[in-house]
Structures are given as C-alpha cells and as structure tokens.
Amino acid sequence: MALNGGLRSASKFLTSSSQSLIHKSGNRGFHSTGVKRMGGGHGHDEPYYLHAKHMYNLDRMKNQKLTMSLGVLTAFSIGVFVPIYAVIFQQKKTASG
C-alpha cells in the first residue's frame, strides 16, 4: 500500500511539473513575426514577371544557329582552357622558386 501511495504522489508530481514546464516554455520573450509579403512598387504584385512570357522563346531567336553555336563553343572553351592555364601557371610558379 505504501508503494502505491508513493507511486501516486510521484506521478502527480511529475504531471504537475511537466505541465508547469510546458506552460513556462510557452511564455518566452521571443516570438515569431508574420511572413513578410513582397508588395509595394517592386513589380512583384503580379503572379509572374512582365517579361517572362516571351523570355525563353529560343525557337524564335534571331540567328539562332550562330548564337547557340557561339555560346556552346564559348562555354566549352572556358571549361577547357581555364584548367589548362591554371596547371601551366602552377607549374611555372613552382619551377621558378
């Protein structure tokens, strides 16, 4: 019997202390603010940007073959020549020391 009374008082103590902890944790000084809405005169009030409707019409681009070929060639050249230049530069720097 004494064991049951001890368990009851311990369980009451634990439930009251856990409720007080929950209650105390809800009353902190910090609070979150609401979500900021992008508005005003920034042009984001509309669902899409004004230029997005015709922005990526690559099939209607003037001189498409020339422009795309030059773009791909430029990107490939940068991807090849920059690492080669970096290796040559490092080797020259190491050899001169």
Contacts in CASP RR format, 6 or more apart in sequence:
PFRMAT RR
TARGET T0000
AUTHOR 0000-0000-0000
METHOD contacts of the structure
MODEL  1
MALNGGLRSASKFLTSSSQSLIHKSGNRGFHSTGVKRMGGGHGHDEPYYL
HAKHMYNLDRMKNQKLTMSLGVLTAFSIGVFVPIYAVIFQQKKTASG
38 44 0 8 1.000
38 45 0 8 1.000
39 45 0 8 1.000
43 49 0 8 1.000
43 50 0 8 1.000
58 64 0 8 1.000
58 68 0 8 1.000
61 67 0 8 1.000
61 68 0 8 1.000
END
